Amino acid sequence: MGTMLNMNDFIGTAQGSAEHMLGKFLYFSLGNLLVDKEKLADLCEEHGMPYTVSGRLSVADAFRSATGDIKERVPVTAHGETNIYLAYCRDNKRTGRILSRELVKETLNRQTNRYEKLANISYDKEDGAFRCDNLMPDDAIDVQGCCRRAEELFELYQRCANRKQVETICTNFLRSLEATKLSICGHMYFVPRTHMDQVGRFEAFIELLSEINLNQTPLTVNSFYIIDDEKQRSKMTEEFYTAVKKEIADCQERCDYFIKSGSQSPSIMERWVLKVQGLEQKKRHYEEILRRELDGLDDEFATLKLLASELQARSRSIRAQRAA
């Protein structure tokens, strides 16, 4: 089990001189996010953040995401008794051509919960038709409303970026700031003082992203400075070790895979060599900021550098053979 992060261990301030700061504590949440890709691309360009969202989402993924977002909770009180009903979509039989789920109503708080089918929701890949069939009228659930919402979301998911895609943009940017993800749930990062001047740009990005969120759920972002003292340096050293061990393990696994599988792609191998070099550079920067030798990862880095050297040698050999 990882070390628990106690927020009381941090000494923060809203402002101060940069030379007296260790860095910034940054946290943000994206909530239920759905944003037009063209607007997101413009926002990324405006704030100098790499736009990494691919083209249209596949119809299968869009269909699953849209129907998965249909969640209704309806309490109904009648004759002094309250029943709670849930409406949502679940899988049913499908074919290669037809994507299909069914809208069901679940009655809670019974000895055995009762399930009733309210509609079939499907998409035909051949004729491009989104259909809602076998609708069963219900006193508690707006069945037609749920079906309309599913179709609207299906169209949106095909032209919009979702929370996961925006998370990738955010984490890639924070990685460029050599930020360390803290060992706690959610999006909480330590950004070292060498890059903390760019945190404001990230905060502005999230605030404007909230304004164009089609789901209209608020996004949050905030940060504060972390005082540069021995206690904070010790705490950030622990967090650095926890985060970088995971990154090293991932790099080791991927490098080992490319070696054992006999990869013939120099560009892929060189990309992972650069990732290893980036981790080494990050370690050197953190040693300067935290004022200590981070030698607790020497063995892991030694193994990783050997794997990276092997990848680099293979890449050069393949390029030389192709050039001959």
N, C-alpha and C positions, 0 to 999 in steps of 0.2 A: 504494500500500500504506500502511495506517495505521501510526502510531507504535507500536512495541513497548512494552509496559508492563513495567518492571523492578521487581519487588517489593522489591528492595534499596533503591530510591529512597525508600521510605516509612519514616518514623520513627514507630513506634507504641508505645503504652503501654496497660496494662490499666486504669489509673485515673489521675485527676489532676483539677485544677481546670478547670472548663469555660472560664474566661476565657483559659486558656493553650492551648486546643485549637482546631484548625482545624475539626474535625468528627469523623466516625466512618467507618471503613472497614468495610463490611458485606458479607458473602458468605453465600450459602445455596445449597442444592441440593434439588430436589424428587424426583429419582429416578423410579421407576416408581410413580406416585401414582394411587390410585383411592379416592375417599372419598364416603360417603353425602351427598347434597345437603342433607338436612335437618340433619344434624350439622354440615356445613360452614356452613350459614346461621346456626345457633346460635353457632358459634365466631366467625364474623365479627361478629355482633351483640355478643357478649361483649367483643370487643377493638376495637369501634368501626371496623371495616373494611367498606367498601361491598361488599355481596354482589352480584356482577354476572353470576352464572351463569344462563343461560336455562333453559327447561323441559326436558322429556325430549329426549335426543339422538335424531335420526332413526334409524329402524331400519336404514337403509342404512349410516350412519356407525357405529352400534353393531355391526353385523355385520362391517364391515371392521376396526374396531378390535379386536374380540374374536378374529377369526381371525388378525389380524396379530400378536397376542400369543402365538400358539402357536409356540414355538421350542424345540426339543429338540436337544441335542448329546449324542450317546451314543458313547463310545469302546468298542470291543469287541476284546479280545485273544483269539485262538484259534490254537493251533498255532504260537506264536511270532510271529504277525503281528497288528498292530493296525490295525483299520479304524475310521474316524470317520464316523458317520452324523449327518446333520442332518434333522430333520423340521420342516416349516413349511407354511404355506398359500400358494397362488399363485392368480392369477386363471384362470378358464376362461370358457367361453361363458355368457352370462346373458341373461335376457329382462327386460322391464319389470316382470313380476310376480314372477319368481324371482331372488333373490340367491344366487349360487353361487360357491364356491371349492373347490379340491381340496387335500387333504392329500398331500404328497409326501415321499419319503425320498430324500435325496441322499447318495451315497457319495463321500467326498472322497479326495484323494491318489491318484487314478488318472490315467493318461495322459489319459483323458476321463472326467470325473465321470459316474456313472450315476444316473439318476432313475427312481424307481418310484412309481406312484400307489398311495396307501394307502386313500383314501376320498374321497367327495364330501360336502361340507358345504353345506347350502342352507337358505334361509328363504323361505317362501311368504307374500308380503304379503297375499294374499286370505284364506287360512285361518289365518294366524298360526302356522304349524307350522315348527319348527326341526328339520331332518332330517339324519341322517348315513347315507348309503347306500354300497353297493359296498365295504364294509370288507374289506380284505385283511389277514389275520393276519400278524404280523411278529415275528421272534425278538428284534429289537433295540428296536423302537419299540412303545410301548403305544398302539395305534391307538385303542381304545375310550376310554382315558384322555384322549387328546388331544381327541377329539370331545366327551366330557363337559365338559372344561375350556372348550372353545369355547362350549358352550351356557351354562355358568355365567357366563362373562365377558360373553356377549351380554346376559343379564338384568341383570348389574351395570352395564354401560355405559349402559343405558337409565335407570337411577335414580341413577347416581353422577356426580360431577364427575371429570374426568381431569386429568392434569398441565397441559395447555395452558390449561384453564379456571382452574385455581388460579394459574398463572403470571400470568394477566390480573389477578386480584384483587391479587396481590403487586405487580405493576408499577404498577397504578393507585394503590395506597397509597403506594408509594415516590415516585411522581410528585407526590403531594400534599405530600411532604416536601422537594420540590425536589432530590431526589437525582440525581446524575449517574452514569450507567452508565459504567464504566471500559472502556477500549479493550482488552479481553481477553476470551477465551471464558468463558462461564459467567455466573452471576448475581453480579457484583461491583459495588458501588456506593459512591460517596462521598456521605455525608449531612452537609450543613453543620451547624455547631454550633447554628444557629437552630432546627433540628428534631431534633437528635440525642437529645433526651430521650425521643423516641417510638420509638427503635430497640428499646428493651427490650420494648415492646408487640409489635412485629413478631416479635422472637425468641420470645416466649412463644407467639404464634400458630403459628409453624412447629413448635415443640416439641410442642404439643398436637395439631397436625395430624398429626404423625408417629404419635401414639398411635391415631388413628382411621383410619389408612391401611389399607385392606383388603388391599393387596398385601404388607403387612408388611415393606416395604423401608425402612430408616431414612432420615429426612430430616436434613439438617445445616444449622446456622445458627450464625454467630459474628460477633463484631465487636470492633474495638479502636479506641481514640482515635488521631487523627493530630495530632502536635505542630504547633503554630502557629509555623513559622519560614519564612524566605524560600525555602528549597529546596522545602518542601512547598507553599507558595503558588504557586510557579512550575509545579510538577508538576500541581497541580490546575487551573491556568489552561489548560495544554495539554489536559487531559482535558475541561474544560468546552467549549473550542472544538470538539474532535472530536465530542462528544456533541450539542451544540446545533446544529452545522451540519447534522446529519442531521435533527433536529427541524424546523429552518427549511425545509430542502428539502422535507420531507413536507408542511408547512403550505402552502408556496408552490404545490406541485403540486395539492393539494386545493382551495385557494382559486381557483386559475386554472381548474380543472375546473368548479367551480360557476358561475363567471362565464361561461365559454365555452359551457357547456351550457344557460345560461338558466334556472338553478334557480328554482323558484317556491316553495321552502320557506324562509320567514323563520327558522324555528327552527333548521334545519340551518346556515344561513349565520351566524346569531348565535352558535351554538355554536363555530364556527371562529374568529369574531372574538374570543370569549373566550379561545380557546386562544392566539391571537397575543398578546393582552394578558397572559396568564399567562407566556408566554416572556419578554416585556419585563420583567415584574416579577421573574422568576427572575434575569435578567441583572443587574438593579439590586441584588438581594440578594447575588449572588456578588461584585459589585464591592466591596460593603462588607466582606464576609468576606475576600476575597483582597487587599483594600487596593490596588486598581489599576483603571484604566479598561479595560474590555474592549471596546476600539474595533475589534478585528480583525474584528468581524462587522457593522460599521455599514452597509456596502453591502447585505448580505443582509437586515438588518432594515429598511432603507429600502424595498426592494422589497416585502417582506412587509407592511409597514404600508400601502403603497399598495393592495395587493390587499385587505387587510382593510377599508380605508376604502370601497372599491368595493362589497364585500359588504354592509357596513353600510348604505350608501346604497340599495342594491337592496332590502334587507330592509325598510327604513323605507318605501320607495315602495310595495312590495307590500302592506304592512299598511295604509297610508293608503288605497290603492285599495279594499281589502276592507272598510274601515270606512266608506267613503263611501256 
